[in-house]
């Protein structure tokens, strides 16, 4: 039977994985000096996914990585702030779905509980819940279930307008602050090997 790790360890793992997924998405870049994500300009993104990922399906691949990274970022922040999102089910540890972050009846959903734990303002809570609902309903569902050409470009500005501020907010709530992420990423390989 699986053993549940300490929340801090699983939280750190989720954040480190989120960092890699989000950077690989090419929709955002990590500014190490500011310790925050910055939206990538549209022209750079359009060029990069074609040349560095895949000339036909690169945009789809990037958006799938972005959605997964955004989910891991929220889950990792919850765990680091002692908001439990994991459960044992059928002998396995489950981290829940993207929907579990926002769609259960408050105060049961994870992001609601996170906002309570960090004393978030009402507008911060609503902004976060709305952004993750948009991610799940309009972006993830679109990409996870079927490929439809030329639909992702309409959501490009949501990265800058919604998700970069969400990531900044989430990382500001980390107990050690966002600056610790640079060290975590430098030591990621050793940290993961130490858990084996």
C-alpha positions, 0 to 999 in steps of 0.5 A: 500500500502506498504511503503518504508523504509529508505535505511539504515534500509533496508540495515541493514536488508539485511546485518543481514539476509545475515550474518545468511544465510551465517553462516548457509551455513557452507561454510564460518564462521564469524571471529568476531575478524577480522570482516570478513568471512573465508572459511571453509575447505572442510573436515569440510564442508563435515562432517558438512552438513551431521551431522548438516543439512541433511545426504542426501540433506544437501549440497544442503541446504547449497548452497541454503543458501549461494546463498541467503546470497551472494545476500542479502550481495550485496543488503544490501551493495548497500542500505547502500551506497545509491545505490537504488535497490528497486522499487514499482511494483504492489503496492509492494516493490521489491528488484529485482533479483540476475540478477539485480545486474550484468546483466543490461547494465552498468551503470544501474546494481546495482553492477556497480552503487555501484562501482561508488558510492564507487570509486572502482578500475576497477579490483575490479568492474570486480571481483565483477561483474564476481563473481556475474554472476558466482553465478547467472548463474552457482550456483543459477540456478543450485540449484533453479530449480532442484536437481542434485546429486553430482554437487556442489562439483565442485564449492567448491573452488569458495567460498574461491577464489571468494566469501570470497574476494567479501564479504570482499570488500563489507563489507569494503565499508559499511559506518560504516565499517565491525566491526559494524556487530558484534554489529548489530548481537548482537542486531538483534532481538531487531532491528527487533522487533523495526520495527514492 
